[in-house]
Each structure stands twice: as structure tokens, then as C-alpha cells.
């Protein structure tokens, strides 16, 4: 059970804490304004927070469709192109704990507004980047801005909605907006690229952030956690560099050289720094992150469920996008539209989440979400070389609804179990687990896909061994090799590669379903009731 009540934030077993909104406590029943704007309700605050989240979620995916245009204009090398795409989530994941806990110390609204400013400036730098190095630096700054914004929105939400029933509804709206942003990114990027240059995908952030700064300063409440003891600067840096190294190593595991020094060294150094970080936090009287929260079944299990859900689904989404475009021949815009029902179903699950949670409880909600998603994933193994739009859309609807049900229940349980004064650190832990699960999922399921795909194209009759080896790297490369070969050999290689990819997709789906079932078992440790 959560340690909060409708009257205000409270930790079980401790005296009730005075709200830290920068405003005096008012008598019961009196209207409590938020921020500087008198009369601004908590639902208005939620709208501002959701707009913030929407921008960050859109920016995480909007670049995907612009990669060809960026490549043609800036001519980045292969390594530079990889960093242009990966540096945003890498930096964001690394700095979430640092900025989440900093917000608990100096003020969550202050960190959020600084994030707005940095995000706007970095967007301008990215839009007009004259060279790949500048674009990489701008994307890194965007990641830092995103790391300021994401935990701050969730921790302010935790403070503004002390009542668990209202907070569950707010989290449902918040998560629905996140789903919309992730789906809107490729669609918006495709539209802008048809009418403008690639920099326009970044330029749209500037006016929105320019409006968000004064509006946020006027409407959002300021809140902090307990300020006992100094902020652990060394611990924050250890967490940041440790997460950077670990996530970088995990991402490179799915590359062509998973055991190279550039993979092993960052991962090992990152893991060592995180181990030292954990030991340091256990020794400190006033830790940066209260690791005792993980001893609470609801908190630790919720974090694990978030990791497992993202581990199973993000890598699968990447494989599914390749299937839609390279096997079925859909355009990027058609691919985005085909995946849209998944997003709409996730929105519906987020909006219904509060009612489902209070009717069935966290355990039943998360377990059933995992099971529904696993069934939807297994049903997709019926897909083959030919398009089945009706069946696919139905499966995507169940997949989206099940996934969002799982994440909603896990996030709500995690936030409600955490003390209100540690809301920023708790939100950062949740977001870090989300990003870490996504990175591991891409590496793990990508490796499974490659292992199942490569044998089917490495020894095709009539195809030279060198061509078969090159074709085994990816389906896109196999198509390029087949086009260069031409004739019967090219046709045979193309058909074999397509069949091998479909086989690899089926194996990846089965592994993903297994991870989801593991998540369902883990979720049995969640509380039965709210």
C-alpha cells in the first residue's frame, strides 16, 4: 500500500510532511493555487507537464525518418551517423538520476525550466548544424535537456496529486501523451521532410519551448524534498558516468563487434562505477538515492517490471518496422500509419488505467497486462511473406493495450510507494529503468534476430560465399547484394533473405513472449489492492 493519503503526502510510519509548494498551508477546503498564477488548478498543471513530455517524446523518434536526408546533406561517416542517432537516448539515460535528485534538492520546477531553455537552445543548434560533429553535440545537449524535463514532470505530478485515485488518472493521461509523442515523431518528421529541410524537425521545438518557459514559471508549483545533508556530487557523477558506460556497452552488444574493446571496456567500467555508487549510497547518512526503497516489494518489483516490459517490446518494435518496410514493402509513412493502432490502444489503456487499477488492484492489472501482451506477441508469429493488415492491426491493438496496462500499473505502484520527498529520485529511477530496458531489448532481441537470420542466407545455392557473408549482416544489405548480383542468383538470394528474416522474426517474437511471461511471474509480488 502507498504511504500517501488524500490529505497530503505522507510516508507510512512518519509524521505528515508540510507541502513544499512555496505557499502556506491553507485551511481544509480552501482552494490551493499552484505557481504564481492564482487559481491555476492541478489539472492545468497536468496540461503543462503533458506538453513538456510530448515534446521530449516526439524528439526521441522524430529523427529516425530524417536520417537519409541528414546523411545526404552532412555526409557523416558510419560511426558519426551512429552517434547522431544514439547520443540522445544515451545522454538522457545517463543523466536522469543526476537531474532527478538535483530537482529534489534545488527545486523541481527550477530544473524543469532550465531543461526547457537547454532543449530550445540545443534544438536551434541542431537545426542549423553545419557539420556532423555539431549535430552530435546538439543531440547530446538535447539529451541533457530531456533528462532535466522527464523526471521533473513526473515528480511534480507526484506532488500536485497527493490523492492516489486522482494521481492514477493523471499518470494515465501522462503516459497516454508519451505514447502519442512516440508515434507522432515519425509522422511529423515525414510531413516536415516533404515540405522543408531536415533541420525543421528540430526547429519546431523552439517556439514551443519559448512559450513553455514563462507559462511554466507562472503556473507550475515549486517543490523540493528534504534538504538534510549535502547533495552527493561525487555520487551523482558516478551514477552518470556509470550509466553512460553501461548503456553504451549494452547498445554495442547488438553491433557487428559485440566483444570488441569498444564494447567490453565501457560496459565493464560503467558496471564497476555503478557498483561503487551503490556501496557509497549504502554508507552515506543522507544518500543521493534511498536504496532502501528497493526493499519494498511494490517499488523494486515495479522497477523490474518496467525493465522487462521495455526489454521485450522495444527491440521487437525495431524488428517489426523492418518487417513492414523490407518484407511487405510499405513506405515509412505507411509503416507509421500501420503502427498507429498500437498507439491508439495504448492511449485508451492509459485513460482507463485509473479505473482498472482501483477495481482490480496493481497485481492483477500488471499480470494481466503482461499476459495479454504475450498472447498478442505470440499471435504475430502467424505473419509471413504476405500482408495481413486486418489480423496485424488486431494484434497491434491488443499489444498496445496490454503494454500500456503493464507500464501504467508498474509506474503508479512505484510512484505511490516512494516517499513524496524523494519523488524526483524515484521518477528518475523509473525513467532510467525504462531507458535501460529499451537499450538491453534492442541489443538482446537484435542479437537473437541476427542469430536466427544469418544461417538462412550464408549458403544459398548459386550465390558466392562472399556475397552470402555480406548478405547475412542484415536484410537491407542482402537486398543490396542481390541487386548487384542480378540474374537467378540475385533472385534466389533475395527470396532466401526474405524467408530467413521472417523465420528470425518468429524466433524473436517467441523470445519476447518468454520475457513477458517472466514479467507476469515477477508481478505476482505486487500488492493485491491499492
Secondary structure, DSSP 8 states (H G I E B T S, - for coil): --S-BTTB---TTS------SSS----TT-----SSSTT--HHHHHHHHHHHHHHHHHHHHHGGGGHHHHHHHH---HHHHHHHHHHHHHHHHHHHHHHHHHHHHH-HHHHHHHHHHHHHHHHHHHHT--SHHHHHHHHHHHHHHHHHHHHHHHHHHHHH--SHHHHHHHHHHHHHHHHHHHHHHHHHHHHHHHHS-TTHHHHHHHHHHHHHHHHHHHHS--------S---HHHHHHHHHHHHHHHHHHHHHTSS-TTSHHHHHHHHHHHHHHHHHHHHHHH-SS-SS-GGGGGSHHHHHHHHHHHHHHHHHHHHHHHHHHIIIIIS---HHHHHHHHHHHHHHHHHHHHHHHHHHHHHHHHHHHHHHHHHHHHHHHHGGG--SS--HHHHHHHHHHHHHHHHHHHHHHHHHHHHHS-GGGHHHHHHHHHHHHHHHHHHHHHHHHHHHHHHHHTTTTT-TTS-HHHHHHHTT-HHHHHHHHHHH-HHHHHHHHHHHHHHHHHHHHHHHHHHHHHHHHHHHHGGGS-S--
